[in-house]
Amino acid sequence: MVAQGHAVMGTPEQVTEFLAEPMATATASYLVCQIAFGDLTSEKMQRSVRLFGEWLTLNLCD
């Protein structure tokens, strides 16, 4: 899925680089995503989602 551009994984910087161009040229104002957590605790899952949102807001939103 990664090779076809349907999925992305990596550091926050790598994910930002992957998403930057499509989000800059998209006419939509939203991002739909599915996050895989494996065996993380509920607290760690919530922290991951919060940090993901904060990172995207700081790095990809006008």
N, C-alpha and C positions, 0 to 999 in steps of 0.2 A: 504494500500500500504506500509505503514511503516513496519508492521509486516512481510511482505513478503520480505523486503529488497529492494523494488522498489522505496522507497522515504526516505528522511531523513529531519528532521527539528530539530532545537534547537540552542544552543549557538555555536559560532565558534569552541569552544573546542569539543563539542559533534559531530558536523559535521566532524571535523578533525579525531576524533577517529573512526567514522563510515567509513570514506573513506581511512584511512591510510593503512590498510592491503590489500584491493583490488587494490589500486593504486601501492603498493609496488610489488605486484606479477603480475600485468598486463603486457602484452607485448605491449600494445598500449601506445602511448605517448600523449593521449588527453583525455579530460573529456567532455562529453556532458551532459548538465543539462538544466532544465527548472526552472526558478525562478518565484514564485508567489508573486505579489506585493500588492494585495488588492487595497486599495484606496490611496496609496502613491502618492505624487506629482512626477513629472518627475525628479526633482532634487534629491529627496530622493531615487528614483529608481536607478538613475545613481550612486549615492554614494554607495548604497548597492552592486551593481555589482562590482564597483571598489574595495571596501573593501573585498568582497568575493574573487576576484582574487588575491589581495595582500596577504590575509591570506593564501590562498592555496599555493601560490608561496613560501612564507616564511616557511610554515610548512609541505608541502608535496613534494616539488620538490628538486631534488639533486642539 
